[in-house]
Amino acid sequence: MYNTKEQNIEMESKLNFQAIEAYVESYSNKLMDKIFKDRDFITGDDILDLPVSQVGLLVVSNIFETW
């Protein structure tokens, strides 16, 4: 339910979460296969150069928080 100044409006989600999860898994597997085809590790620069830059920044941020 979303609150607006005027009224509460119920909105149904039309996202297909199973399809999104399947796409993410497929894409990440292809990406990892490509990255680790000829090497056993990935560098920080490699992470930041991922095709989706927000993902690279999220990974680096999570590593930094864990460290």
N, C-alpha and C positions, 0 to 999 in steps of 0.2 A: 504494500500500500504506500502510495506517495502522498505526502502532505503538500498542499498548495495553500496559498493565502485564502482561496475561495472555498475549497472543499477537499475532502479526502477522496482520492481517485484510485481504484484498484486497477492494476495493470497486470495482465497475464504475460509471462515471458514466452516468447515464441522461438527462443534459441534452442537448437538441437544440441544439447550438451554432449551426447554420445558421439555425434558427428564431429564436433569440435575436438573432443578428446582423441578420436581416431586420427584426425588430421594432424594434431600436435605430435602424436606418437610416430606417425609415418614420417613427418617432416624432420623431427629430431633424429630419428634413426638414419635417414638419408644424410643429414648433415654430419652426424658423428661418423658414419662410414667414410664420408669424404675426408673429414679432418684427420681421422686416425688410420687412413689407408697406408700411409708411409711413415708413421711415427707413433710413439707410445705416450706422448704427453703433448699438452698444449700450453703455450705461453700466454702471459697477460695480454700482449699485443694481439695474439691470435684471437683471444676472447673478445677484445674490443673491435676486431675486424669481422665479427660474425655478420652474416647478411642482414640480420635484424639488429640494429645497434642497441635498441632498448634491452634486448635479451642479454647482450654482452655486458651492458652496464649493470643490469640486475645481478648477473653472475658475480661480477667483480664486487659489487656492493655486499652481496651475501658472504663472499669469501672474507672481505674486510671485517664485517660484523662478527663472523665466527672467529677470526684471528684475534 
